[in-house]
Amino acid sequence: MDISMPELNGIDASYQILEACPSTRIIMLSMHSASEHILRALKAGARGYLLKESAGKEVAHAVRTVHGGARYLSQKISDNLLESYIQKYEVDSPDNPLSRLSPREKEILQLVVEGKSSAEIASIVLLSPKTVETYRSRMMQKLNVSDIPGLVKLALRHNLISLE
């Protein structure tokens, strides 16, 4: 599963897949090595995390490991997580404004910063456009942001999205 899939990102897709079929074992294959992406993926239920640059042998090893019931993180990912832990970095710390958002708000924020219109978001998340607007307004209040470019900047700053 890729974190940066179009339409529905891998984090939200993981939540939905595991809700429908809890025994599914998900491995994220991503270009993102930032700790926040990794922690969000693991929190969403991913059992493994690899970078897209991983060799085929490593991918096969990860699949066997996760299939066997264990977790798998590539070496670079393990190093990044350890470094973040050492620095006492935590995704849901009170210092991170995104921790104020519900999972649904984060899902909608992801789609907003991807440039989707309220109608497009409504279609994807099965809500009315008016409800999407309400979510958007509530998020902007919670995050103390006055416009969409401000939301995009905040999402970039806190690694919800990247320029890659």
NUNU-547377 format. One line per 8 residues: number of its first residue (from 1); for each residue x, y, z of C-alpha. Coordinates in steps of 0.02 Angstrom, whole numbers, always signed. Example, Ala and Ser with C-alpha at 12.3 -4.5 7.8 and 13.67 -1.06 7.14 Angstrom:
1 = +615:-225:+390 ~ +684:-53:+357
END
This chain:
1 = +0:+0:+0 ~ +66:+173:-42 ~ +38:+318:+79 ~ +19:+444:-63 ~ -112:+361:-170 ~ -229:+475:-268 ~ -411:+490:-210 ~ -388:+399:-44
9 = -219:+402:+43 ~ -144:+242:+110 ~ -170:+288:+292 ~ -358:+309:+272 ~ -367:+158:+156 ~ -282:+54:+291 ~ -411:+106:+421 ~ -551:+58:+301
17 = -473:-108:+250 ~ -440:-159:+429 ~ -615:-108:+481 ~ -687:-221:+345 ~ -562:-362:+367 ~ -463:-350:+531 ~ -350:-498:+492 ~ -274:-411:+341
25 = -88:-375:+358 ~ -37:-214:+273 ~ +138:-164:+220 ~ +167:+17:+169 ~ +282:+44:+22 ~ +319:+229:+13 ~ +441:+363:-39 ~ +412:+451:+128
33 = +541:+419:+263 ~ +486:+555:+385 ~ +444:+486:+557 ~ +272:+564:+556 ~ +222:+466:+399 ~ +289:+305:+472 ~ +204:+327:+640 ~ +38:+372:+558
41 = +50:+216:+450 ~ +89:+104:+599 ~ -49:+184:+701 ~ -168:+150:+555 ~ -125:-34:+571 ~ +16:-62:+447 ~ +122:-210:+500 ~ +270:-159:+394
49 = +347:-6:+312 ~ +470:-3:+168 ~ +539:+133:+58 ~ +506:+119:-128 ~ +693:+113:-153 ~ +698:-57:-64 ~ +767:-202:-164 ~ +654:-344:-219
57 = +736:-464:-94 ~ +694:-348:+49 ~ +513:-331:-9 ~ +497:-521:-18 ~ +575:-537:+156 ~ +455:-406:+225 ~ +305:-499:+152 ~ +362:-664:+229
65 = +397:-580:+396 ~ +229:-492:+405 ~ +137:-646:+341 ~ +218:-741:+485 ~ +141:-620:+610 ~ +288:-506:+648 ~ +316:-324:+602 ~ +445:-267:+476
73 = +532:-99:+456 ~ +674:-70:+334 ~ +839:-20:+414 ~ +826:+162:+361 ~ +650:+172:+432 ~ +707:+94:+597 ~ +849:+220:+607 ~ +730:+365:+575
81 = +609:+306:+709 ~ +746:+282:+836 ~ +815:+454:+801 ~ +643:+530:+822 ~ +616:+435:+984 ~ +782:+496:+1050 ~ +730:+674:+1010 ~ +564:+640:+1101
89 = +467:+676:+944 ~ +288:+617:+951 ~ +156:+636:+813 ~ +14:+666:+935 ~ +107:+783:+1052 ~ +16:+940:+1108 ~ +144:+1040:+1009 ~ +77:+968:+846
97 = -81:+1062:+796 ~ -139:+915:+690 ~ -164:+816:+852 ~ -317:+926:+882 ~ -404:+851:+730 ~ -513:+696:+726 ~ -468:+557:+603 ~ -611:+615:+490
105 = -547:+795:+495 ~ -372:+734:+450 ~ -445:+636:+304 ~ -536:+790:+241 ~ -383:+900:+271 ~ -279:+781:+165 ~ -403:+797:+21 ~ -415:+987:+40
113 = -226:+1010:+30 ~ -223:+894:-121 ~ -329:+1028:-207 ~ -495:+937:-209 ~ -655:+1040:-214 ~ -791:+1019:-82 ~ -897:+924:-209 ~ -753:+806:-250
121 = -715:+778:-66 ~ -900:+748:-30 ~ -905:+615:-165 ~ -749:+528:-98 ~ -797:+527:+87 ~ -984:+505:+57 ~ -1040:+666:+139 ~ -1135:+815:+73
129 = -1034:+964:+7 ~ -1112:+1069:+147 ~ -1046:+948:+279 ~ -874:+954:+199 ~ -880:+1145:+209 ~ -926:+1130:+394 ~ -777:+1014:+424 ~ -663:+1134:+330
137 = -723:+1282:+433 ~ -706:+1187:+597 ~ -529:+1131:+551 ~ -477:+1308:+509 ~ -542:+1366:+678 ~ -454:+1226:+773 ~ -291:+1259:+681 ~ -306:+1448:+689
145 = -288:+1462:+500 ~ -387:+1586:+395 ~ -372:+1516:+218 ~ -332:+1363:+113 ~ -150:+1414:+78 ~ -129:+1423:+267 ~ -194:+1245:+282 ~ -72:+1188:+147
153 = +75:+1273:+237 ~ +27:+1192:+402 ~ +9:+1021:+319 ~ +181:+1039:+240 ~ +260:+1099:+402 ~ +194:+947:+496 ~ +230:+820:+358 ~ +49:+779:+319
161 = +98:+810:+138 ~ +264:+833:+50 ~ +325:+920:-106 ~ +398:+757:-175
END
